[in-house]
C-alpha cells in the first residue's frame, strides 16, 4: 500500500495508515476520506529557488513529466529539479537519476506547493563506481498539502552520496530515503532539518542497508517544533551478515518550543555482522534557559535571542552542505522559517 497506489486506483483502502508500523505516526488512511480528482497540467511555472545556480532545470509539475537526469562518466553537472504541486487535485510522478563511473552531480531539488493537493514523488537514484552526488532539498509544501517523497538510492563501491533535506512540513508530509549500501569504501551522509509551526507535520524516514564490508554512513537530523506541530523521525541502520568493518552513526536532536507541539522519534540499529562501529543518539528538549538568559542580559530582545539560538542549533546541519550556493540558500530558508514563527 502506498499513496501512489491510492492515487492510481482512487481507492482509499490503498492508503497506508496507523496499523502499518512504519506509518503509525503519519496516518494517511485516517486523514483522507476520498481521493480528489486528478491534478490539472500547469502552464506558467515561474522561477524556482535554485534556478540561478543551475546549468539546467528539470520539472515535474502536478505529476506531468518524467525527468531523467544522466551524468556521463567523468563529467560534472549542477542541475535544479523542481517538483511543483498546485491546486486541490491528486497526482504522482517519478524521476530517474543515474551518475556514471567517476561522474559528479549536484542536485538542487525544490518542492513547491500551492493549494490542498495530494502528491506523491518517487526518485530512483543510481551511482556507479566512484560517482559522487550531493542532493540538497528544500521542501516548501503548503499547510493544506499532503505530500510523500520516496527516494531509492543504489550505490556502487567507491561512490559518495550526500543529502540534506530542509522542510517546513505540510498538512501531512513524509520524506523517505532508502539506501542500498554496497560497502567497498562507499560513503553516505544523510542530513536533515524540520522546522515546523502551527499544525504542520513532517516525517523523516530513512533506511540504510549495509550489504558488504567497509561501508561508512553518517547521519544528522535536527528539528524545531512549535505551536501544535508534529515532527517524526524514523531512522533505521541495517548491517547485513558479512558486512564487517561497517562504520555507521546516526543522530537526531529536536527542540520543542511549546507545550502542545510533539516529536516522535524511533532510531533503530539492526546488526547481523561482527567487528562494526555503529551508534545512534536521540535527544528531545527545550531551549537552554541559561543561554537564553545570558543573551538577554547582553541586551538582545528575548524573541531575537530565541531565534538566534534556534538558528545556531539547526546551523550544524546547514554547515555540512558542500555546495556554497546551495548552502547560502538553505541558510536563508532556515532563517525565514525560524524567524517567521516568532
DRENTORRO-914859 format. One record per residue (C-alpha): residue number from 1; x, y, z. Coordinates in steps of 0.25 Angstrom, whole numbers, plus 5000, padded with zeros to 4 digits. Example, Ala and Ser with C-alpha at 12.3 -4.5 7.8 and 13.67 -1.06 7.14 Angstrom:
# residues 2
[1,[5049,4982,5031]]
[2,[5055,4996,5029]]
//
This chain:
# residues 342
[1,[5000,5000,5000]]
[2,[5005,5014,4997]]
[3,[5000,5028,4993]]
[4,[5003,5025,4979]]
[5,[4995,5013,4978]]
[6,[4983,5020,4984]]
[7,[4984,5031,4974]]
[8,[4985,5021,4963]]
[9,[4973,5013,4968]]
[10,[4965,5024,4974]]
[11,[4963,5015,4986]]
[12,[4966,5020,5000]]
[13,[4968,5005,5004]]
[14,[4981,5006,4997]]
[15,[4986,5017,5007]]
[16,[4996,5014,5018]]
[17,[4991,5016,5032]]
[18,[4994,5015,5047]]
[19,[4993,5000,5046]]
[20,[5005,5000,5037]]
[21,[5017,5001,5047]]
[22,[5025,5010,5039]]
[23,[5013,5019,5036]]
[24,[5007,5019,5050]]
[25,[5011,5034,5053]]
[26,[5007,5038,5039]]
[27,[4993,5033,5037]]
[28,[4988,5036,5023]]
[29,[4976,5026,5023]]
[30,[4970,5033,5035]]
[31,[4972,5046,5029]]
[32,[4968,5045,5015]]
[33,[4953,5040,5013]]
[34,[4952,5042,4998]]
[35,[4962,5043,4987]]
[36,[4961,5057,4979]]
[37,[4961,5058,4964]]
[38,[4974,5057,4957]]
[39,[4982,5070,4956]]
[40,[4982,5078,4944]]
[41,[4994,5081,4936]]
[42,[5001,5094,4939]]
[43,[5005,5105,4929]]
[44,[5013,5116,4935]]
[45,[5023,5110,4945]]
[46,[5030,5123,4949]]
[47,[5044,5122,4955]]
[48,[5050,5113,4965]]
[49,[5059,5116,4977]]
[50,[5071,5109,4971]]
[51,[5070,5113,4956]]
[52,[5081,5123,4957]]
[53,[5091,5113,4962]]
[54,[5088,5102,4952]]
[55,[5092,5100,4937]]
[56,[5079,5093,4934]]
[57,[5065,5092,4941]]
[58,[5056,5080,4940]]
[59,[5042,5080,4945]]
[60,[5031,5070,4950]]
[61,[5019,5079,4951]]
[62,[5006,5073,4956]]
[63,[5011,5059,4953]]
[64,[5013,5063,4938]]
[65,[5027,5060,4932]]
[66,[5036,5049,4935]]
[67,[5050,5055,4937]]
[68,[5062,5047,4934]]
[69,[5076,5052,4939]]
[70,[5088,5045,4934]]
[71,[5103,5049,4936]]
[72,[5113,5043,4927]]
[73,[5126,5036,4932]]
[74,[5136,5047,4937]]
[75,[5126,5058,4935]]
[76,[5121,5068,4945]]
[77,[5108,5075,4946]]
[78,[5099,5084,4955]]
[79,[5084,5083,4952]]
[80,[5072,5088,4958]]
[81,[5060,5079,4960]]
[82,[5046,5085,4962]]
[83,[5035,5077,4968]]
[84,[5023,5086,4967]]
[85,[5009,5084,4973]]
[86,[4997,5094,4971]]
[87,[4983,5093,4973]]
[88,[4974,5083,4980]]
[89,[4976,5070,4972]]
[90,[4984,5057,4973]]
[91,[4996,5054,4965]]
[92,[5008,5044,4965]]
[93,[5021,5045,4957]]
[94,[5035,5039,4956]]
[95,[5049,5044,4954]]
[96,[5061,5035,4950]]
[97,[5075,5039,4952]]
[98,[5088,5032,4948]]
[99,[5102,5036,4950]]
[100,[5112,5028,4942]]
[101,[5126,5024,4947]]
[102,[5134,5036,4952]]
[103,[5123,5046,4949]]
[104,[5119,5057,4959]]
[105,[5105,5062,4961]]
[106,[5100,5074,4970]]
[107,[5085,5073,4970]]
[108,[5077,5085,4975]]
[109,[5063,5080,4978]]
[110,[5051,5088,4982]]
[111,[5037,5084,4985]]
[112,[5028,5096,4983]]
[113,[5013,5095,4987]]
[114,[5001,5104,4986]]
[115,[4987,5098,4990]]
[116,[4981,5086,4997]]
[117,[4988,5076,4987]]
[118,[4991,5061,4989]]
[119,[5005,5058,4983]]
[120,[5014,5046,4982]]
[121,[5028,5047,4976]]
[122,[5037,5035,4974]]
[123,[5052,5037,4971]]
[124,[5061,5025,4967]]
[125,[5076,5029,4968]]
[126,[5087,5020,4963]]
[127,[5102,5024,4966]]
[128,[5112,5016,4958]]
[129,[5126,5012,4964]]
[130,[5134,5025,4968]]
[131,[5122,5034,4965]]
[132,[5119,5046,4974]]
[133,[5106,5053,4977]]
[134,[5101,5063,4986]]
[135,[5086,5065,4987]]
[136,[5080,5078,4994]]
[137,[5065,5078,4996]]
[138,[5056,5090,5000]]
[139,[5042,5084,5003]]
[140,[5033,5096,5004]]
[141,[5019,5090,5004]]
[142,[5006,5097,5008]]
[143,[4999,5096,5021]]
[144,[4988,5089,5014]]
[145,[4996,5080,5005]]
[146,[4999,5065,5007]]
[147,[5012,5060,5001]]
[148,[5020,5048,5000]]
[149,[5034,5047,4995]]
[150,[5041,5034,4993]]
[151,[5056,5033,4989]]
[152,[5062,5019,4986]]
[153,[5077,5021,4985]]
[154,[5086,5009,4980]]
[155,[5101,5011,4981]]
[156,[5113,5004,4975]]
[157,[5127,5002,4982]]
[158,[5135,5015,4984]]
[159,[5122,5024,4982]]
[160,[5120,5036,4990]]
[161,[5105,5041,4993]]
[162,[5102,5053,5002]]
[163,[5088,5058,5005]]
[164,[5082,5070,5012]]
[165,[5067,5072,5013]]
[166,[5061,5084,5019]]
[167,[5046,5085,5021]]
[168,[5035,5093,5027]]
[169,[5025,5082,5027]]
[170,[5010,5081,5022]]
[171,[4997,5076,5026]]
[172,[5004,5062,5025]]
[173,[5017,5061,5019]]
[174,[5027,5049,5018]]
[175,[5041,5049,5012]]
[176,[5047,5035,5012]]
[177,[5060,5031,5007]]
[178,[5064,5017,5005]]
[179,[5079,5014,5002]]
[180,[5085,5001,4998]]
[181,[5100,5002,5003]]
[182,[5110,4993,4996]]
[183,[5121,4995,5005]]
[184,[5134,4995,4997]]
[185,[5138,5009,5003]]
[186,[5125,5015,4998]]
[187,[5121,5027,5007]]
[188,[5108,5033,5011]]
[189,[5104,5046,5018]]
[190,[5089,5047,5021]]
[191,[5085,5060,5028]]
[192,[5072,5068,5030]]
[193,[5065,5078,5038]]
[194,[5050,5080,5040]]
[195,[5045,5094,5044]]
[196,[5030,5093,5048]]
[197,[5020,5103,5053]]
[198,[5004,5104,5054]]
[199,[4999,5090,5051]]
[200,[5009,5085,5041]]
[201,[5014,5071,5041]]
[202,[5027,5065,5035]]
[203,[5032,5051,5035]]
[204,[5047,5048,5032]]
[205,[5049,5033,5030]]
[206,[5062,5027,5026]]
[207,[5067,5013,5024]]
[208,[5081,5010,5021]]
[209,[5084,4995,5018]]
[210,[5099,4992,5018]]
[211,[5101,4980,5010]]
[212,[5116,4977,5010]]
[213,[5130,4981,5017]]
[214,[5136,4994,5018]]
[215,[5124,5004,5017]]
[216,[5122,5017,5024]]
[217,[5110,5025,5027]]
[218,[5108,5038,5035]]
[219,[5094,5044,5039]]
[220,[5090,5056,5046]]
[221,[5075,5061,5047]]
[222,[5070,5073,5055]]
[223,[5057,5078,5058]]
[224,[5049,5090,5063]]
[225,[5035,5089,5066]]
[226,[5025,5100,5072]]
[227,[5010,5103,5073]]
[228,[5003,5089,5070]]
[229,[5013,5084,5060]]
[230,[5018,5070,5060]]
[231,[5031,5064,5056]]
[232,[5034,5050,5053]]
[233,[5048,5043,5051]]
[234,[5050,5029,5048]]
[235,[5064,5025,5045]]
[236,[5068,5010,5043]]
[237,[5082,5005,5040]]
[238,[5083,4990,5036]]
[239,[5096,4983,5035]]
[240,[5095,4970,5028]]
[241,[5102,4958,5031]]
[242,[5116,4959,5026]]
[243,[5116,4974,5025]]
[244,[5128,4975,5035]]
[245,[5136,4987,5037]]
[246,[5124,4996,5035]]
[247,[5124,5010,5042]]
[248,[5110,5015,5043]]
[249,[5106,5027,5052]]
[250,[5092,5034,5054]]
[251,[5088,5046,5062]]
[252,[5074,5052,5064]]
[253,[5072,5064,5072]]
[254,[5060,5073,5074]]
[255,[5055,5085,5081]]
[256,[5040,5086,5086]]
[257,[5037,5101,5087]]
[258,[5022,5100,5092]]
[259,[5014,5091,5101]]
[260,[5005,5085,5090]]
[261,[5016,5082,5080]]
[262,[5020,5068,5078]]
[263,[5033,5060,5074]]
[264,[5032,5045,5071]]
[265,[5046,5038,5069]]
[266,[5050,5024,5066]]
[267,[5065,5021,5063]]
[268,[5068,5007,5061]]
[269,[5080,4998,5059]]
[270,[5079,4984,5053]]
[271,[5093,4978,5053]]
[272,[5096,4964,5048]]
[273,[5111,4965,5046]]
[274,[5123,4965,5055]]
[275,[5134,4976,5056]]
[276,[5126,4988,5053]]
[277,[5125,5002,5059]]
[278,[5110,5006,5060]]
[279,[5104,5017,5069]]
[280,[5091,5025,5070]]
[281,[5087,5037,5079]]
[282,[5074,5043,5081]]
[283,[5070,5056,5089]]
[284,[5058,5064,5090]]
[285,[5057,5076,5099]]
[286,[5055,5091,5101]]
[287,[5064,5103,5098]]
[288,[5075,5105,5108]]
[289,[5070,5115,5118]]
[290,[5084,5119,5123]]
[291,[5088,5122,5109]]
[292,[5075,5130,5107]]
[293,[5077,5137,5120]]
[294,[5091,5141,5116]]
[295,[5087,5146,5103]]
[296,[5076,5155,5109]]
[297,[5086,5160,5119]]
[298,[5095,5165,5107]]
[299,[5083,5174,5103]]
[300,[5077,5164,5092]]
[301,[5062,5164,5092]]
[302,[5056,5151,5096]]
[303,[5050,5148,5083]]
[304,[5063,5151,5075]]
[305,[5071,5143,5085]]
[306,[5061,5131,5083]]
[307,[5063,5132,5068]]
[308,[5078,5133,5069]]
[309,[5079,5120,5078]]
[310,[5070,5112,5069]]
[311,[5077,5116,5057]]
[312,[5090,5112,5063]]
[313,[5084,5099,5067]]
[314,[5080,5096,5053]]
[315,[5092,5102,5047]]
[316,[5101,5090,5049]]
[317,[5092,5083,5038]]
[318,[5093,5095,5028]]
[319,[5108,5096,5030]]
[320,[5111,5082,5025]]
[321,[5105,5085,5011]]
[322,[5117,5085,5002]]
[323,[5111,5094,4990]]
[324,[5114,5108,4994]]
[325,[5102,5114,4987]]
[326,[5092,5103,4992]]
[327,[5097,5105,5006]]
[328,[5094,5120,5005]]
[329,[5080,5118,5000]]
[330,[5078,5107,5011]]
[331,[5082,5117,5022]]
[332,[5073,5127,5017]]
[333,[5061,5117,5017]]
[334,[5064,5113,5031]]
[335,[5065,5127,5036]]
[336,[5052,5130,5029]]
[337,[5045,5119,5035]]
[338,[5050,5121,5049]]
[339,[5049,5136,5050]]
[340,[5035,5135,5043]]
[341,[5030,5127,5054]]
[342,[5034,5137,5065]]
//
